[in-house]
Amino acid sequence: MATGFLTDTTVCIGCKACEVACKQWNQLPADGYELKGHSYDNTGHLSGTTWRHVAFIENPKKQRRLSGDVDLIALAGDVTETLPGNAELDGLGRWNFMSDVCKHCVEAPCQQACPTGAIIRNEFDNVYIQPDVCNGCGYCVPACPYGVITQVPNDGRAFKCTLCYDRQRDGLEPACAKACPTNSIMFGDVEDLKVIAAERVATLHSKGYDNAFVYGTPEIGGTGGIGGNHSKFILMDEPETYNLPAHPFMPQDKVKGAFVASSIAAAALAAVVALTFRD
Amino acid sequence: MSDISSDTLAAGRGDQNGKVETSHHPKTDPKQDKKGYYGIPPIKHAHWTWQIPVYFWLGGITAGVALFTAVSKLVGKEDPAVTRLGRYFSVLSMMLSPVLLIWDLGRPERFLNMMRIWKLRSPMSNQSWSLVAYGNVSGILMLKQAAEDGFMGKGALPRLVARLVPDRVLQVLALPLALFIGSNTGTLLSATSVPIWARNWMLMGPTFLASGVSTGLSFISLVLNLLRTGRRDTHHTLQRAEKVMLLAETGLIVASLARMSRWGKPLYTGKVGALFIGGTLLGGIAAPLALLFSGNETRNKSMLTSVLVLLGGLAFRFALVLAGRKSADDPQAYFSFARGDNAPQPGDKI
């Protein structure tokens, strides 16, 4: 059985309980008290010591350029956005939240890159780094199409989400999914989650949210060459808004082609050098 | 309205409007016109420090030296001075390269884990194994050279070693390994998510190899000149080969830049641009070519040419590794690369 996450960003409230639960359960060190200054998100991105990250995306529905003396209070009272079903929303802007995590690719580029075999697929079909094998070469870091995996400077090894391998072994759900108060993070069998995701997207479409879609399936959203993700997301905007690539690709797809090209070049260069020996 | 709000919202000050980022005026923030999340890179760059480009350089020189020595043997114009240099240098290089690579590991004491498995799809794994294989072959060849040079004293042992080591067979067998090491330094970069490297997957290996062979030829030429050794025709052949190889390298670099297209921007801008254009294109290719094609061959001119080519090759590797870092840190480069058919896809014809 393959297990995975389904992160429904439409019900995420940005409480960051998943970030905290992940840090606590996995005993991950702090990243420092860094204030990014652009939103309530001071984590910024996933790293070797942050395996869940809640993105705070400000999504202004109406783009307006204000000029002259503006009465902000009158403006706020005036501006509304019509939603499906004649509902109204403050049109000045709203939040999109997304709890980002390792995508646990079906064909993982980090695993392909790993020269030591430290990165494996475990019995739950999750991408797992064996910490006792990793020698910190760092080649998985630029291979990851999502910028998830990172080398931890003081430790030297690469780390990322284990999908709470230890908790799964004991029959528990991962810490982030357990802590999530709105069930934005769902954990379970990938096949079940696929059905849930399809149903949820259909519901959203029927309510008029036509831009909802599942990110991380080979069919929708596009994951060229990596065969989809075991951590799927329901998104409401184009992937780049969430700092995700639209069509991630398998970097190792061309290793064979590059070898053939290099062999031809090597033969040609050898022939050229041989010719220069002629008098 | 207070002065503060009129200041930030005043007409005619649109450029400064976005200094305060709130949902009230996000559109005026220039950052918001671009795709992404507050400009935070969506992928992580490689942590590699100076050891990696230096290793790439060393690997390229090794490939060039192996190519010249093996070909000279095959065409029957072997120069003992070149062969001796090639055999000792290969071993030295195969001792230095692992040191550089292990130095760069996060857990150097676990370097042997590279030998746990062999993964054909991982250029890093292939590289480790090719270094082991070539290092061992080089070691055996060096033993024969040492025996012939009298480093094992006189007696039965050096005679036995000289007779038992099939140097001709080993030299030819070692050649593909060395050429693989030289080209794989480029392939290793291309098999990543970094736009500037991945875009040019087909020509990374060949370009690194051509550059490596030209540095290797220059290295042989430089050492022979420094030691005032080597036959006259060897020097002449080296000069001719250097000319051709520099031209081949130029062609491959031009083709690479064309293939990188707009994702190659880091190579033209900033300090990396200065390093690449000044160090590699002008200093490492144009200047040596001008020297090679002008007037008579003199020892000093030849040595200057060799030094320029060697430094240009080093600059090339630093520039490409640093350009990859800039490319990975640029969200727009990655997002535009990972849309449409720009990135390599499984269904690609080439």
Interface residues (C-beta under 8 A of the other chain):
Chain A: K36 H38 S39 G44 H45 S47 A55 I57 E58 P60 Q63 R64 R65 L66 S67 G68 D69 V70 D71 L72 L92 G93 R94 P109 Q112 A113 C114 P115 T116 G117 A118 V133 C134 N135 G136 C137 G138 Y139 V141 P142 A143 C144 P145 Y146 G147 I149 T150 Q151 V152 D155 G156 R157 A158 G224 G225 E238 E240 T241 Y242 N243 L244 P245 A246 H247 P248 F249 M250 P251 Q252 D253 K254 V255 G257 A258 F259 A261 S262 I264 A265 A266 L269 A270 V272 V273 A274 T276 F277 D279
Chain B: M1 S5 S6 L9 A10 A11 G12 G14 E21 T22 S23 H24 H25 P26 K27 T28 K35 G36 Y37 Y38 I40 P41 P42 I43 K44 H45 A46 H47 W48 L67 F68 V71 S72 L74 V75 K77 D104 L105 G106 R107 P108 R110 F111 N113 M114 R116 I117 K119 L120 R121 S122 P123 M124 S125 Q127 S128 L175 P176 L179 F180 G182 S183 N184 G186 T187 L188 S190 A191 T192 S193 V194 A198 W201 M202 L203 M204 G205 P206 L209 A210 V213 D233 T237 R240 A241 V244 M245 A248 L252 G324 A328 P331 Y334 F335 A338 R339 G340 A343 P344 Q345 P346 D348 I350
